[in-house]
């Protein structure tokens, strides 16, 4: 009986020893790790700004009359030269007809004066006419020529005013709300009356401000013109747009209130996707870094001492590592400027489950 109890006790002790060994072997926590992404990066900064159209052109009526036609949709696109309004043209058509008749009369009188003058030049040789009559005939020719010039100018003026009756789009763009309804009377001859506005938006301008300190750093790097061939900006829900653009204006002075310089970038908007007045965030490159060390921004912890990473060494132990973090790259990666080498592994997840000196089983994440 005693022998049997001894065997049972021995079996229990052996089982407990194996269980202890199993727990000891399972003490190392599996953690997901990754190596830094090492590549050349271009650092950027975001600046709040807004969009403005290339031009906002008042469409005006330059004659008096009733609007008899409106040939556009408010808020719609029009091409340069498209008909927008027609102002009653009858009076101006009559003026053109009168000016045409006056020009014809002046031309006939001139032709008669020229013929008379030519005959008198022949008759003067036979003393049929006096020298005074010849001079008078010559004067009528010159007066007739002046009358033709005046009549032709009056006809051109009448035609110009008639043309003003047909108000056309001065550029390609979007038409705003009309200020006169169909049937309204316009008094535009003495002072042009604004009928609506046209937004020329095939070119758009992005306005934003940079700090004078950044400008000085650009000058120190020899990049005083901030010459960029492409800029990126966010619009609406944070979606990124990239457009061919160039920075074509830098304010000549610093705003004393804000300590900033105004910058303007010209954007191509022939697809009419961008609207003037929209608030944007301009993403502008400011520095290139060779062989930058990038880690996942979500893997970086923050405490009272600053930023840190958990690094797994060659002995598969966790090291608490202070780092210096730089700019965000591609929305998810953070540039590490100090504290991490390109060949080291860092913990990517479960930061609350690991601690300094802890033994772990590193599991490389798939890239």
Secondary structure, 3 states (H helix, E strand, C coil): CHHHHHHHHHHHHHHHHHHHHHHHHCCCEEEEEEECEEEEEEEEEEEEEEEEEEEEEEEEECCEEEEEEECCCCCCEECCCCEEEEECCHHHHHHHHHHHHHHHHHHHHHHHHHHHHHHHHHHHHHCCCCHHHHHHHHHHHHHHHHHHHHHHHHHHHHHHHHHHCEEECCCCEEECCCCCCCCCEEECCCCCEEEEEEEEEEEEEEEEEEEHHHHHHHHHCCCCCCCCCEEEEEECCCEEEEEEEEEEEECCCCCCCCCEEEEEEEEECCCCCCCCCCEEEEEEEEEEEEEEEEEEHHHCEEECCEEEEEEECCCCEEEEEECEEEEEECCCEEEEEECCCCCCEEECCCHHHCCCCCEEEEEECCC
